[in-house]
Amino acid sequence: MSAADFLFAPEVQKLLMVAYAAPDQPFSPSDLAQRSKLPPDDVARTLEHLVGSGILKRHKPKAEEAETVSIDRAFIFHDELRSIALKSFAAAEPVRAMLRGKFKDSVVRAFILGEDKDGTLELLVVHGQSMPDEAAMTAACQKLSKSIHRHLKMHVISNARFNGLAPRDALLPKPSALEIIKLGDTKAPLPVEKIGLLQSAKKKLATLSRSSA
């Protein structure tokens, strides 16, 4: 198995999803099995590879407690792997799937704005002609939060508001933000733009000019 195949094996992704959700928290094999919903044998076998490669580190147990593991921040590719995890199986893919599955008729764009030191993801959702049901969005976020073991901070704004964000607005996606849903990824219609009086008059004048020519 190549390094790439190993890193993106389903068992590895499920364990790293749990570990990167709380990078400073030690987990016992039973904790990981419960949270990842993997058989204990698969967890034990995958942990050997993750510890052996330096991605996770072991902690000696105290008294009769079970041995635990956690993310090893000293791993040479820690930052890169954490970035990959955030942009794929640990955050982006689950959020994208939730929005495209439940809110495909209203969401036109979505971004992961960033992540704080506690692992909370800040999300920006831009809706089109119709606004997502607030109760349904809250329930979906709570369910997803439990699934990926991360807190979610969601901002929902209209497409018009998004297009009018000022450079210093905190919601304006920075270059480091990750766009997980782009225009055209869903079937959500954009709102019909209102034409101003001056634009309308110019349009009528242009039409009359063409007719008289």
Summary of the structure (lengths in Angstrom):
residues: 213
radius of gyration: 23.2
end to end distance: 72.9
largest distance: 94.7
contacts: 581
relative contact order: 0.12
helix: 45%
strand: 17%
